Amino acid sequence: MRTPRIYLETTMFNYYFEPEREAHADTVKLFEEIKEGKYQAYTSVYATAELLKAPDERAQKMVNLISEYGIKILEASDEADILATKYQEQGIMPQGSTVDAQHISIASTNDLDMIISLNFKHIVRKKTVTMTGRVNVDLGYKQVEIHSPMEVVERDDTE
């Protein structure tokens, strides 16, 4: 069985360093599962550009996670940008959230299995999952799953 190929959206790197946030523990656990080989992880130049907007020390810590956990960086492409524009034209993503659309489109155009995000405003939403899936299938791509880390990490308990 093939190792699932996942895309880490920008929020994942932020939450790693925010222990007061509810999703912090699951975020760190996901990074550990990546290190253990449970997932093949990717992010993109779209995400790294967002990370570099943070204050210098914080930005460097977040970017260091990429090499520390062996996360591959996907380059921007015309194909991904065109698909992101389609999402916006279809009303799936607001016009002001181009980068959020690009996160989904780059995962789609690179045939990844899943997007992991804590962006509940535009990305981890039923409407986004359903409608980007339809656009993807119509254009010859597969539907990419979109989840929060809480939905995918292994649990030691039965809660």
N, C-alpha and C positions, 0 to 999 in steps of 0.2 A: 504494500500500500504506500502511496506517495505521501511524503510529508506535506501537510497543509502549508500553503504559501500565503502569508498574511502581510497586510499593509498597515503600518503604524502611522496614524494621523498625528498631527502636532500635539494634541492634548495629552497623548500618552507620555510624551517626554516631560511635559509640565507636571503631571500628577505624580510622576516618579519622585519628584523632589518636594512634594507637598503632603507631609505626613498627617496634617490636620484634616485633609479631605477624605471623605468616606471611601472613595475608590482607590486610595493610595495602596493599601495592602494588596488588592487584586492586581493593580498595575505592576507592582514590584514582582508579584508572583508570576505574571505573564512574562516579564523579562527573564525571570529565572527559567521558566519553561522553554523560552527561546534558547537560552544557553544550554539547556539539557538536550536540545535537538528535537523537541516536540513540534516546533514550527520553524519554517524557513521565513525569516522576517525581512521586510523591505520597508523603506520610506522613500521620500523623493526630494528633489531639489525644491519643490514647492514647500515641503515641511521644513527643510533646513533653512530656507529663507525666512520663514516665520520664526524659527528658533533664534536666529541671529538678531532678531529685533528686541530680544530680552536684554536686560542689563548684562554687561560683559561677563561677569563671573557666572551668572546663572546660564547664560547662553553657552558658555564653554562647557559647563557641566552637562547640559542637555546634549550637545553635539558629541561629547565624549562617550555617551551611551551608545552611539551608533557603532563606534569601533569596539568598545568594550563587549558588546553583545553580538558582534558580527553581522550587523544589519546592513543590507545592501541598499545603495541609493540609486533610485531610478531617475534618469534624466528626463527633462521636459521634452515633449514632442508635439509636432503639429497635430498628429492624430489625437493625442489626449486633449489638446486645447480645443479642437473642433468638437470632440464629444462633450467636453465641459460646456461649450457654448450651446449645444443641443439641449443639455439639461436645463440651462437657463431659459432658452427659447420655449421649452415645454412647460415652464412655470414650476419645475421641480425645485430649483434653487433660485433664490432671489438674485437679481442683477448685481447687487453689492457683495455677493458671496462667491466670487469667481474662484478663489483659492479652495473653498470647500468643494465646489464642483470639480476642480482639478484633482483633488485627492481621490475622488471616486473614479474619475475618468482615467487617471494613470494606473490605478489598480485594475480597471477593466481592460484597458488596452494592453496591459502586460500579463493578462490571463491569470491574475491572482485569485485566490479562493475567497478571501475574507478581508474586510477592512475592520480594524479595531480602533474605536474612537470613544471619547467621552464628550463629544460635541453633540449634545442632545437638541440643540437649536436647529441645526440644518442637516446633520449627517445621520445620527442614530435615531431615525424616525420611521415609522411604518410607511408613510407617504413616500419618503425618499427611497427606501428599499424597494417598494413595489414599482414606483414609476421609473427609477433608473434601471431596474431590471427589465421593464418593458422596452425602454429605449434601447438598451443593450442588445436584447434579443432581436429587435427589429433591424438593428444595424450589424448583426452577425457576431456580436460578443456574447459571452455568457453572463448570466446574472451573478453579481458578486454579493456574497453575504455581508451584512453590516451588523456588527455587534459591539457591545461594551465589553471590557475585560471581565466584568463580573459574570457574564454569560458564558465565557469560554474557559476560564481557568479551572483546573482540577480542584475539587473540594475534598478535604480530609474528613469532614463531618457529613452528616446526612440531612442537614437542615435544608 
